[in-house]
Amino acid sequence: MDTKVIGVDYSGNAISMVVLTYGKGEYRVVACEQAFFADNEDWGDVAEAIARIREEVDLRDAACIAAIPDDWVSHRTVTMPFADRKKISKIIRYEIEPLLPFPVDGLIVDFQPLMGSRASDSGTDFFTAVVSKTRLKDYIDKLNALGLEPEAITTRGFAAACALSAFRQDGLFVDGDDRHMIACCFAEGKVRSVYSLPLGRQNGDPSRALVEALKYVLITDEEKYQDAFKPEAVYLADALYQHEGVSEVIASSLGLKTMKMEAAGLANLPALPDRGKDQSPACGFDIALCLALLKRVNKPLINFRKDEFAITGKWRQYSDIIIRTGLIAAMVIVIGLSGLFYDLKSYREQIASIYAQRVEIFKESFPEVPLIDDPLVQMRAESGRLKGKIGLPPEMGRKAYCIDILNDISRFVPSGSDVVVERLVVGSDDVILSGTTDSFNSVDALKSEFGKSELFDKIDISTATMSKIDKRVSFKLRLELR
């Protein structure tokens, strides 16, 4: 199955969407649509654009990465003495609060490391971005209403620079409009610095203000890293590139090659449709494609989809899978309980059948006795009562016959020993043997030899005394029958 990623670029007055798939070893752009609107509250055209995309590709399993306008976001660069993300996440809000003109309680904060400074060991530089929770929630709600559930919501400029750094060694990405500019320097596969600056029109021409801002960016970056940053090119977003004369003025003033950022060409993908200069100035697909490419290049990005929004997002993103899994589990439980109830019913029927057989046997065996208890218990009681009435002689209940006992006693008396048996009493459970012998050792020998018999279990010497007259030992043994 193809892996699908949809990039959603919101520039403030337009939304661009690109669907990128990976299958059979290659990436392909399978759909792209745009919607322009003057009223930010009316997203009807966006819904129609998404409907057109859904006609071409199934978006149910697509991952979604969405961008918000850079003028929604406040950017800061913060230097930390350590690089542990867990530690930084605990203190970052306190570090940036003095740098912001508003409280951080109502903000979502995220950060990513920049390419480390080579000038000193003062710490690690982090690009930090904050956005209003209220504004972010409104944006998420609008996307959810259109059936989109972004797993990441990021800033346009930083995301584009991250994607560009995967395909070019170094460069300067610039995006903005007549009021605001964002410039991102990247080198060695990492974002080097990010600058967000306001612009003032000079004689109705934004080119000069933009050039002055870019000079400031290059000088500041050089002072920070203590080396001259010479990007191989300045990559202009479509909105700036379409301004007449902007590209030429930047190239002549900075002495750098200036070109339009074409993400498709950088990623060796087929060219996306060119909307032309007669359309809205914020009409390119490039940043939307960069958002989708972030899954491919595996670059870190600013992600505002966290905290309370991440919990809601994960539930919405996987709610269909969770519900289907729950239904399957419920069906398995119902089937299992049905089997259990069937087995219980079968066992009850078998028990009832056995009970009925016992009742019949009891009635046949004891027809004059009323059944008042469990048939098996009552039959055992009646059998015991009848056995007591029969009055069998005690010898019939013995464990062994007398002839067998006499045989074992004669066999196990040690040959050559001086033993005189004077009395033998055979009971139902034991045998009492008394007599005389020549020594105590002979008594112990008798006990040991009788223990070899299969008839006797426990053998006790009840008494063993020596006569003062004839020096013979009188003994009495108790032999317990098995």
C-alpha positions as CSV (number, residue, x, y, z in Angstrom):
1,M,0.0,0.0,0.0
2,D,1.3,3.5,-0.8
3,T,2.2,5.8,2.0
4,K,0.3,9.1,1.6
5,V,1.2,12.5,3.0
6,I,-0.8,15.7,2.5
7,G,0.9,19.1,3.0
8,V,-1.5,21.9,3.8
9,D,0.0,25.4,3.4
10,Y,-2.0,28.3,4.9
11,S,-0.5,31.7,3.9
12,G,-3.2,33.9,5.3
13,N,-5.3,34.5,2.2
14,A,-4.8,31.2,0.4
15,I,-4.5,27.5,1.1
16,S,-2.4,25.2,-1.0
17,M,-2.6,21.4,-0.7
18,V,-0.3,18.7,-2.1
19,V,-0.7,14.9,-1.8
20,L,2.6,13.0,-2.0
21,T,2.7,9.2,-2.1
22,Y,5.5,6.7,-1.8
23,G,5.1,3.3,-3.5
24,K,7.1,0.9,-5.6
25,G,10.3,2.7,-4.6
26,E,9.4,6.2,-5.8
27,Y,7.7,9.4,-4.6
28,R,4.9,10.8,-6.7
29,V,2.6,13.9,-6.4
30,V,-0.9,12.5,-7.0
31,A,-3.0,15.6,-6.3
32,C,-2.7,19.3,-5.7
33,E,-5.3,22.0,-5.2
34,Q,-5.6,25.6,-4.1
35,A,-8.3,27.8,-2.7
36,F,-8.2,31.6,-2.3
37,F,-10.4,33.6,0.0
38,A,-10.6,37.2,1.2
39,D,-12.6,36.3,4.3
40,N,-10.7,34.0,6.7
41,E,-14.0,32.9,8.2
42,D,-15.3,31.5,4.9
43,W,-13.6,28.2,4.1
44,G,-16.2,27.0,1.5
45,D,-13.7,27.1,-1.4
46,V,-11.3,25.1,0.7
47,A,-13.9,22.4,1.3
48,E,-14.5,22.3,-2.5
49,A,-10.8,21.9,-3.1
50,I,-10.5,19.1,-0.7
51,A,-13.5,17.4,-2.2
52,R,-11.7,17.5,-5.6
53,I,-8.7,15.9,-4.1
54,R,-10.8,13.2,-2.5
55,E,-12.1,12.4,-6.0
56,E,-8.5,11.6,-7.1
57,V,-7.1,9.9,-4.0
58,D,-8.3,8.3,-0.8
59,L,-7.1,10.5,2.2
60,R,-8.4,8.3,5.0
61,D,-4.9,6.9,5.9
62,A,-2.9,9.9,4.8
63,A,-0.6,11.7,7.3
64,C,-1.2,15.4,7.3
65,I,1.3,18.2,8.0
66,A,-0.1,21.7,8.1
67,A,1.5,25.2,8.2
68,I,0.3,28.4,9.7
69,P,1.3,31.9,8.6
70,D,4.6,33.2,10.0
71,D,3.0,36.4,11.2
72,W,0.9,34.3,13.6
73,V,4.1,33.1,15.2
74,S,6.6,34.9,17.4
75,H,10.2,33.7,16.9
76,R,13.1,33.9,19.3
77,T,16.6,32.4,19.4
78,V,17.5,31.2,22.9
79,T,21.0,29.9,24.0
80,M,21.0,27.1,26.5
81,P,24.0,25.7,28.5
82,F,22.8,22.2,27.8
83,A,21.1,20.2,25.0
84,D,18.9,17.8,26.9
85,R,15.4,18.3,25.4
86,K,13.6,17.1,28.6
87,K,15.4,19.7,30.7
88,I,14.8,22.4,28.1
89,S,11.1,21.7,27.8
90,K,10.7,22.3,31.5
91,I,12.4,25.7,31.5
92,I,11.9,27.1,28.0
93,R,8.8,29.0,28.9
94,Y,10.6,30.8,31.7
95,E,13.5,31.6,29.4
96,I,11.4,33.2,26.7
97,E,8.9,35.0,28.9
98,P,11.1,38.1,29.4
99,L,11.6,38.3,25.6
100,L,7.9,38.4,24.8
101,P,5.6,41.4,25.2
102,F,2.7,39.2,26.4
103,P,2.3,36.4,29.0
104,V,3.1,32.8,27.9
105,D,0.2,31.2,29.7
106,G,-2.0,31.3,26.6
107,L,0.8,30.2,24.2
108,I,2.0,26.9,22.7
109,V,5.8,26.8,22.7
110,D,8.1,24.6,20.7
111,F,11.8,24.6,19.8
112,Q,14.5,23.0,17.6
113,P,18.3,23.3,17.8
114,L,20.1,25.4,15.3
115,M,23.5,24.7,13.8
116,G,25.8,25.2,16.7
117,S,27.9,28.3,17.0
118,R,31.6,27.7,16.3
119,A,32.7,30.9,18.0
120,S,32.5,29.8,21.6
121,D,31.4,27.0,23.9
122,S,28.7,29.2,25.5
123,G,25.9,26.7,24.8
124,T,23.5,25.5,22.2
125,D,21.3,27.8,20.2
126,F,17.6,26.9,19.9
127,F,15.0,28.4,17.5
128,T,11.9,28.9,19.6
129,A,8.5,29.7,18.3
130,V,5.2,30.5,20.1
131,V,1.7,30.8,18.9
132,S,-1.6,31.7,20.6
133,K,-3.6,28.7,21.8
134,T,-6.9,30.3,20.8
135,R,-5.7,31.0,17.2
136,L,-4.3,27.5,16.9
137,K,-7.5,25.8,18.2
138,D,-9.6,27.8,15.7
139,Y,-7.3,26.6,12.9
140,I,-7.4,23.0,14.0
141,D,-11.2,23.1,14.3
142,K,-11.5,24.4,10.8
143,L,-9.2,21.6,9.5
144,N,-11.2,19.0,11.5
145,A,-14.4,20.3,10.0
146,L,-12.9,19.6,6.5
147,G,-12.0,16.0,7.5
148,L,-8.3,16.7,8.0
149,E,-6.4,15.8,11.2
150,P,-2.8,17.1,11.0
151,E,-0.3,15.2,13.1
152,A,2.0,18.3,13.0
153,I,1.3,22.0,12.7
154,T,4.4,24.1,12.0
155,T,5.6,27.4,10.7
156,R,6.0,28.0,6.9
157,G,9.4,29.5,6.8
158,F,11.3,27.1,9.1
159,A,9.6,24.1,7.5
160,A,10.6,25.2,4.0
161,A,14.2,25.8,5.2
162,C,14.4,22.3,6.8
163,A,13.2,20.7,3.5
164,L,15.6,22.8,1.4
165,S,18.6,21.9,3.7
166,A,18.0,18.2,2.7
167,F,18.6,18.9,-1.0
168,R,21.1,21.8,-1.0
169,Q,24.4,22.3,0.8
170,D,23.7,25.9,1.9
171,G,21.3,28.8,1.0
172,L,19.1,31.5,2.1
173,F,15.3,31.0,2.0
174,V,13.2,34.2,2.0
175,D,9.4,34.5,2.3
176,G,7.1,37.4,3.1
177,D,4.9,40.1,1.8
178,D,4.7,43.9,1.9
179,R,4.6,44.0,5.7
180,H,6.7,41.1,7.0
181,M,9.6,39.0,6.0
182,I,11.1,35.7,7.3
183,A,14.6,34.7,6.3
184,C,16.2,31.3,7.1
185,C,19.9,30.5,6.6
186,F,20.8,26.9,6.2
187,A,24.1,25.1,5.8
188,E,25.5,21.6,6.2
189,G,22.1,20.1,6.2
190,K,20.9,22.2,9.2
191,V,19.1,25.4,9.7
192,R,21.7,28.0,10.7
193,S,19.5,30.9,11.8
194,V,16.0,32.3,11.5
195,Y,15.1,36.0,11.3
196,S,11.6,37.5,11.3
197,L,11.5,41.2,10.4
198,P,8.8,43.8,9.6
199,L,9.1,45.6,6.3
200,G,8.3,49.2,5.4
201,R,7.5,50.1,1.8
202,Q,9.8,52.7,0.4
203,N,8.2,54.8,-2.4
204,G,5.7,52.0,-3.0
205,D,8.5,49.5,-3.8
206,P,9.1,46.7,-1.3
207,S,12.4,45.6,-3.0
208,R,14.6,48.2,-1.2
209,A,13.2,47.4,2.2
210,L,13.7,43.7,1.5
211,V,17.3,44.2,0.4
212,E,18.1,46.3,3.6
213,A,16.5,43.5,5.7
214,L,18.6,40.8,4.0
215,K,21.8,42.8,4.5
216,Y,21.0,43.0,8.2
217,V,20.4,39.2,8.2
218,L,23.7,38.4,6.6
219,I,25.7,40.8,8.8
220,T,24.0,39.5,12.0
221,D,24.6,35.9,11.0
222,E,28.3,36.6,10.2
223,E,28.8,38.2,13.6
224,K,27.0,35.4,15.4
225,Y,29.0,32.6,13.8
226,Q,32.3,34.6,13.3
227,D,32.5,33.4,9.7
228,A,31.3,34.8,6.4
229,F,28.1,33.1,5.2
230,K,28.1,32.9,1.4
231,P,24.9,31.1,0.4
232,E,25.0,29.5,-3.1
233,A,21.6,31.0,-3.8
234,V,18.8,33.0,-2.4
235,Y,15.6,31.0,-2.7
236,L,12.5,33.2,-3.0
237,A,9.0,31.9,-2.1
238,D,6.5,32.3,-4.9
239,A,4.8,35.3,-3.3
240,L,8.1,37.3,-3.4
241,Y,9.4,36.0,-6.7
242,Q,6.3,37.2,-8.5
243,H,6.8,40.8,-7.3
244,E,8.2,42.6,-10.3
245,G,11.9,43.5,-9.9
246,V,12.4,41.9,-6.5
247,S,14.6,39.1,-7.8
248,E,16.7,41.4,-9.9
249,V,17.2,44.0,-7.1
250,I,18.3,41.3,-4.6
251,A,20.7,39.7,-7.0
252,S,22.3,43.1,-8.0
253,S,22.5,44.4,-4.4
254,L,23.7,41.3,-2.6
255,G,25.7,39.8,-5.4
256,L,24.0,36.4,-4.9
257,K,22.2,34.2,-7.4
258,T,18.5,34.6,-6.8
259,M,16.0,32.0,-7.9
260,K,12.5,30.8,-7.2
261,M,12.2,28.0,-4.8
262,E,10.9,25.0,-6.8
263,A,10.6,22.1,-4.3
264,A,9.6,19.7,-7.0
265,G,12.8,20.2,-9.0
266,L,14.9,20.0,-5.8
267,A,13.4,16.7,-4.9
268,N,13.5,15.4,-8.5
269,L,9.8,15.2,-8.9
270,P,7.6,16.3,-11.9
271,A,7.0,20.0,-12.0
272,L,3.8,21.2,-10.3
273,P,1.3,23.4,-12.1
274,D,2.3,27.1,-12.5
275,R,-0.6,29.3,-11.6
276,G,0.8,32.3,-13.4
277,K,1.2,35.9,-12.3
278,D,-2.4,36.7,-12.9
279,Q,-3.4,34.7,-9.8
280,S,-3.0,35.7,-6.1
281,P,0.6,36.4,-5.2
282,A,0.5,33.7,-2.5
283,C,-0.4,30.9,-4.9
284,G,2.5,28.5,-5.1
285,F,2.5,24.9,-4.2
286,D,6.2,24.8,-3.1
287,I,5.8,25.3,0.6
288,A,2.9,22.7,0.7
289,L,5.2,20.3,-1.1
290,C,8.0,21.0,1.4
291,L,5.6,20.2,4.2
292,A,4.8,16.8,2.6
293,L,8.5,16.2,1.9
294,L,9.4,16.6,5.6
295,K,8.2,13.0,6.0
296,R,10.6,11.9,3.3
297,V,13.7,13.8,4.5
298,N,13.1,13.1,8.2
299,K,14.1,16.5,9.3
300,P,13.2,18.0,12.7
301,L,10.5,20.6,12.6
302,I,8.6,23.0,14.9
303,N,5.4,21.2,15.9
304,F,2.6,23.1,17.8
305,R,0.5,19.9,17.9
306,K,1.3,19.2,21.5
307,D,-0.1,19.4,25.1
308,E,-3.9,19.4,25.1
309,F,-4.0,19.6,21.3
310,A,-1.9,16.5,20.9
311,I,-4.2,14.4,23.1
312,T,-7.3,15.5,21.2
313,G,-5.5,15.1,17.9
314,K,-4.3,11.5,18.6
315,W,-7.9,10.5,19.5
316,R,-9.3,12.1,16.4
317,Q,-6.6,10.7,14.2
318,Y,-7.0,7.1,15.4
319,S,-10.6,7.2,16.5
320,D,-11.8,5.1,13.5
321,I,-9.1,2.4,14.2
322,I,-10.0,2.4,17.9
323,I,-13.7,2.1,17.3
324,R,-13.2,-0.7,14.7
325,T,-10.9,-2.5,17.1
326,G,-13.4,-2.1,19.9
327,L,-16.2,-3.5,17.8
328,I,-14.1,-6.5,16.8
329,A,-13.2,-7.1,20.5
330,A,-16.9,-6.8,21.4
331,M,-17.8,-9.4,18.8
332,V,-15.1,-11.8,20.0
333,I,-16.4,-11.4,23.6
334,V,-20.0,-12.0,22.5
335,I,-19.0,-15.2,20.6
336,G,-16.9,-16.3,23.5
337,L,-19.8,-15.8,26.0
338,S,-22.2,-17.6,23.6
339,G,-19.8,-20.6,23.6
340,L,-19.6,-20.4,27.4
341,F,-23.4,-20.3,27.8
342,Y,-23.7,-23.3,25.4
343,D,-21.2,-25.3,27.3
344,L,-22.9,-24.5,30.6
345,K,-26.3,-25.5,29.2
346,S,-24.7,-28.8,28.0
347,Y,-23.1,-29.5,31.4
348,R,-26.4,-28.8,33.2
349,E,-28.2,-31.2,30.9
350,Q,-25.6,-33.9,31.6
351,I,-25.8,-33.3,35.4
352,A,-29.6,-33.5,35.2
353,S,-29.3,-36.8,33.3
354,I,-26.9,-38.3,35.8
355,Y,-29.1,-37.2,38.7
356,A,-32.1,-38.9,37.1
357,Q,-30.1,-42.1,36.7
358,R,-29.1,-42.0,40.4
359,V,-32.7,-41.5,41.4
360,E,-33.8,-44.5,39.4
361,I,-31.0,-46.7,40.8
362,F,-32.0,-45.6,44.4
363,K,-35.7,-46.4,43.8
364,E,-34.8,-49.8,42.4
365,S,-32.4,-50.6,45.2
366,F,-34.5,-49.2,48.1
367,P,-38.1,-49.2,46.9
368,E,-39.5,-48.8,50.5
369,V,-37.2,-45.8,51.4
370,P,-38.4,-42.3,50.6
371,L,-35.9,-40.1,48.8
372,I,-35.1,-37.1,51.0
373,D,-31.5,-36.2,50.1
374,D,-29.0,-36.6,47.3
375,P,-29.5,-40.2,45.9
376,L,-25.8,-41.0,46.1
377,V,-25.5,-39.8,49.7
378,Q,-28.6,-41.6,50.8
379,M,-27.6,-44.8,49.1
380,R,-24.3,-44.8,51.0
381,A,-26.1,-44.2,54.3
382,E,-28.6,-47.0,53.6
383,S,-25.7,-49.4,52.6
384,G,-23.9,-48.7,55.9
385,R,-27.1,-49.2,57.9
386,L,-27.7,-52.6,56.2
387,K,-24.1,-53.6,56.6
388,G,-24.4,-53.1,60.4
389,K,-27.4,-55.2,60.5
390,I,-25.8,-58.2,58.8
391,G,-23.5,-58.8,61.7
392,L,-20.6,-60.5,59.9
393,P,-18.0,-62.3,62.2
394,P,-15.0,-60.1,63.0
395,E,-12.5,-62.4,61.2
396,M,-14.3,-61.6,57.9
397,G,-13.4,-57.9,58.3
398,R,-9.7,-58.6,58.9
399,K,-7.0,-57.3,56.8
400,A,-5.1,-60.7,56.7
401,Y,-5.9,-64.3,57.6
402,C,-4.4,-66.0,60.6
403,I,-2.7,-68.6,58.5
404,D,-0.8,-65.9,56.6
405,I,0.2,-64.2,59.8
406,L,1.5,-67.4,61.3
407,N,3.4,-68.2,58.1
408,D,5.2,-64.8,58.1
409,I,6.1,-65.0,61.8
410,S,7.6,-68.4,61.3
411,R,9.5,-67.3,58.1
412,F,10.9,-64.1,59.6
413,V,12.1,-65.5,63.0
414,P,15.9,-65.6,62.5
415,S,17.2,-69.1,62.1
416,G,19.4,-70.3,64.9
417,S,18.0,-67.7,67.4
418,D,16.7,-68.7,70.8
419,V,13.1,-67.5,70.7
420,V,10.2,-69.0,72.6
421,V,6.7,-67.7,71.6
422,E,4.4,-68.0,74.6
423,R,1.4,-66.0,73.4
424,L,-0.1,-64.8,70.0
425,V,-3.2,-62.6,69.8
426,V,-4.5,-61.8,66.3
427,G,-6.9,-58.8,66.1
428,S,-8.6,-57.0,63.2
429,D,-5.9,-54.3,63.0
430,D,-2.8,-55.7,64.8
431,V,-1.0,-58.8,66.2
432,I,0.3,-59.0,69.8
433,L,3.3,-61.4,70.1
434,S,4.9,-62.2,73.5
435,G,7.6,-64.6,74.6
436,T,11.2,-65.0,75.8
437,T,14.6,-64.8,74.2
438,D,18.2,-64.9,75.2
439,S,19.1,-61.1,74.7
440,F,17.9,-57.7,73.9
441,N,19.7,-57.9,70.5
442,S,17.5,-60.8,69.6
443,V,14.4,-58.7,70.3
444,D,15.8,-56.0,68.0
445,A,16.5,-58.6,65.4
446,L,12.9,-59.9,65.6
447,K,11.6,-56.4,65.1
448,S,13.9,-55.8,62.1
449,E,13.0,-59.1,60.4
450,F,9.3,-58.7,60.9
451,G,9.5,-55.4,59.2
452,K,10.3,-57.2,55.9
453,S,6.9,-58.8,55.9
454,E,4.3,-57.4,53.5
455,L,1.6,-57.9,56.1
456,F,3.0,-55.7,58.8
457,D,3.2,-51.9,58.7
458,K,4.4,-50.6,62.0
459,I,6.2,-52.7,64.6
460,D,6.6,-51.6,68.3
461,I,8.4,-53.2,71.2
462,S,5.9,-52.8,74.0
463,T,8.1,-54.4,76.7
464,A,11.5,-56.0,77.0
465,T,12.8,-57.0,80.5
466,M,15.5,-59.4,81.7
467,S,14.8,-62.0,84.4
468,K,17.3,-62.0,87.3
469,I,16.9,-65.7,87.8
470,D,17.6,-67.2,84.4
471,K,18.9,-64.0,82.6
472,R,16.3,-64.5,79.8
473,V,14.6,-61.5,78.2
474,S,10.8,-61.3,78.2
475,F,9.3,-59.3,75.4
476,K,6.0,-58.2,73.9
477,L,5.7,-56.9,70.3
478,R,2.8,-55.1,68.6
479,L,2.7,-55.7,64.8
480,E,0.3,-53.4,63.1
481,L,-1.4,-54.9,60.0
482,R,-1.3,-53.0,56.7
